[in-house]
């Protein structure tokens, strides 16, 4: 058995889970999410506990068993608590401003980068004096938050020499030594 797939999920109060054929929908205070799942995985809901089963021990069935359990768990956590990603913009002259669903980044290029963020995500950017600007993404959809955060990070990845770029808060960047000293 898959260690992840066999562990049951308890549904918290205020969250409603429905299974309709091969589609599972989760509704909570923060929003509604739906996920289609493969027919090789069985979903049963009894007494506010969701359990997952698979039809055989084939490798692809074992993989999907744990996958769909993890996806449904992420959906339940998302609609009840939500997800949050914070990113630092590190570099001299690097700036970030958020207005509505638009994020404007100044990352040392000849132009400012303007990024439209999906409506499901709440974006904010704060700049404190003497500290790097911090961009925060909040949503109930873990996949969407991760995808948008990866897109923002890809605009200027942290470089290993000075550490400039966009990184997640708490992320460690392996630093390299610069050039060796000049000739004698």
Secondary structure, DSSP 8 states (H G I E B T S, - for coil): --HHHHS-EE--TT-EEEEETTEEEEE-SS-EEEEE--TTEEEEEETTEEEEEES---HHHHHHHHHHHHHHHHHHHHHHT-EEEEEEEESTT-EEEEETTEEEEE-SSSS-EEEE--TTSEEEEE--TTS-EEEEEEES-HHHHHHHHHHHHHTSB--TTT--EEEETT--------------
